[in-house]
Amino acid sequence: MEESGLALLKERTGRTLDEWVRVVKKSGPATEKERIAWLKQAHGITTNYALWIAKRVDGAGSAADYDPDAMVDAMFAAAGA
């Protein structure tokens, strides 16, 4: 799924994920939240792609980072708080 997403990103935006990461590192805002908004507003990137790019700037967001058990644990920990 990640591979097809990477191919579609290039097709839809004209840049690869690595190219977008370089753009954000050079010209983008400092925080993930600001990066997402900037990518959407300034570059017309859709929400999911903007989130993916913003996370990759900090070295996260790859399929290898996905831990469904930790996500469920966090979800229930937040609900109990």
LINHUJO-V727824 format. One record per residue. N is the residue number from 1. RES is the residue in three letters. PHI is phi in whole degrees, 0 to 359 (NA if undefined). PSI is psi in radians with two decimals (NA if undefined). D_CENTER is the distance of its C-alpha to the mean C-alpha in Angstrom with 1 decimal. Layout:
n=N res=RES phi=PHI psi=PSI d_center=D_CENTER
n=N res=RES phi=PHI psi=PSI d_center=D_CENTER
//
This chain:
n=1 res=MET phi=NA psi=-0.72 d_center=14.6
n=2 res=GLU phi=298 psi=-0.71 d_center=11.9
n=3 res=GLU phi=298 psi=-0.75 d_center=14.4
n=4 res=SER phi=291 psi=-0.61 d_center=15.1
n=5 res=GLY phi=297 psi=-0.69 d_center=11.5
n=6 res=LEU phi=296 psi=-0.73 d_center=11.6
n=7 res=ALA phi=295 psi=-0.73 d_center=15.0
n=8 res=LEU phi=292 psi=-0.61 d_center=14.2
n=9 res=LEU phi=301 psi=-0.83 d_center=11.5
n=10 res=LYS phi=298 psi=-0.77 d_center=14.3
n=11 res=GLU phi=295 psi=-0.73 d_center=16.8
n=12 res=ARG phi=276 psi=-0.47 d_center=15.3
n=13 res=THR phi=244 psi=-0.24 d_center=14.2
n=14 res=GLY phi=84 psi=0.00 d_center=16.6
n=15 res=ARG phi=227 psi=2.63 d_center=14.2
n=16 res=THR phi=279 psi=2.97 d_center=12.8
n=17 res=LEU phi=300 psi=-0.79 d_center=9.4
n=18 res=ASP phi=299 psi=-0.68 d_center=11.7
n=19 res=GLU phi=295 psi=-0.73 d_center=13.2
n=20 res=TRP phi=295 psi=-0.71 d_center=10.3
n=21 res=VAL phi=300 psi=-0.74 d_center=9.6
n=22 res=ARG phi=297 psi=-0.71 d_center=13.3
n=23 res=VAL phi=298 psi=-0.81 d_center=13.5
n=24 res=VAL phi=294 psi=-0.75 d_center=11.2
n=25 res=LYS phi=297 psi=-0.61 d_center=13.3
n=26 res=LYS phi=280 psi=-0.75 d_center=16.4
n=27 res=SER phi=235 psi=-0.13 d_center=16.2
n=28 res=GLY phi=272 psi=2.98 d_center=13.3
n=29 res=PRO phi=291 psi=2.97 d_center=13.8
n=30 res=ALA phi=280 psi=-0.65 d_center=13.9
n=31 res=THR phi=263 psi=2.75 d_center=12.0
n=32 res=GLU phi=300 psi=-0.79 d_center=8.4
n=33 res=LYS phi=300 psi=-0.77 d_center=10.1
n=34 res=GLU phi=293 psi=-0.66 d_center=11.9
n=35 res=ARG phi=298 psi=-0.77 d_center=9.2
n=36 res=ILE phi=300 psi=-0.87 d_center=7.7
n=37 res=ALA phi=300 psi=-0.75 d_center=11.4
n=38 res=TRP phi=296 psi=-0.81 d_center=12.3
n=39 res=LEU phi=299 psi=-0.71 d_center=10.1
n=40 res=LYS phi=291 psi=-0.83 d_center=11.5
n=41 res=GLN phi=285 psi=-0.88 d_center=14.9
n=42 res=ALA phi=280 psi=-0.46 d_center=15.7
n=43 res=HIS phi=238 psi=-0.04 d_center=14.2
n=44 res=GLY phi=69 psi=0.41 d_center=14.2
n=45 res=ILE phi=284 psi=2.42 d_center=10.7
n=46 res=THR phi=289 psi=2.83 d_center=10.5
n=47 res=THR phi=305 psi=-0.88 d_center=8.6
n=48 res=ASN phi=296 psi=-0.75 d_center=6.8
n=49 res=TYR phi=294 psi=-0.70 d_center=5.8
n=50 res=ALA phi=298 psi=-0.73 d_center=5.2
n=51 res=LEU phi=297 psi=-0.79 d_center=3.0
n=52 res=TRP phi=299 psi=-0.83 d_center=1.5
n=53 res=ILE phi=297 psi=-0.83 d_center=3.6
n=54 res=ALA phi=300 psi=-0.69 d_center=4.2
n=55 res=LYS phi=291 psi=-0.67 d_center=4.1
n=56 res=ARG phi=293 psi=-0.46 d_center=5.8
n=57 res=VAL phi=301 psi=-0.61 d_center=8.0
n=58 res=ASP phi=265 psi=0.15 d_center=9.5
n=59 res=GLY phi=85 psi=0.24 d_center=9.9
n=60 res=ALA phi=246 psi=-3.06 d_center=8.1
n=61 res=GLY phi=88 psi=0.10 d_center=5.9
n=62 res=SER phi=270 psi=2.91 d_center=8.8
n=63 res=ALA phi=301 psi=-0.55 d_center=11.5
n=64 res=ALA phi=294 psi=-0.39 d_center=13.7
n=65 res=ASP phi=276 psi=-0.19 d_center=12.0
n=66 res=TYR phi=285 psi=2.10 d_center=12.6
n=67 res=ASP phi=229 psi=1.62 d_center=15.8
n=68 res=PRO phi=299 psi=-0.59 d_center=17.2
n=69 res=ASP phi=296 psi=-0.76 d_center=20.2
n=70 res=ALA phi=295 psi=-0.63 d_center=18.6
n=71 res=MET phi=296 psi=-0.75 d_center=16.6
n=72 res=VAL phi=294 psi=-0.78 d_center=20.0
n=73 res=ASP phi=302 psi=-0.78 d_center=21.7
n=74 res=ALA phi=296 psi=-0.67 d_center=19.5
n=75 res=MET phi=297 psi=-0.80 d_center=19.9
n=76 res=PHE phi=285 psi=-0.51 d_center=23.7
n=77 res=ALA phi=294 psi=-0.69 d_center=24.0
n=78 res=ALA phi=291 psi=-0.63 d_center=22.5
n=79 res=ALA phi=291 psi=-0.54 d_center=24.9
n=80 res=GLY phi=276 psi=-0.18 d_center=27.8
n=81 res=ALA phi=282 psi=NA d_center=27.3
//
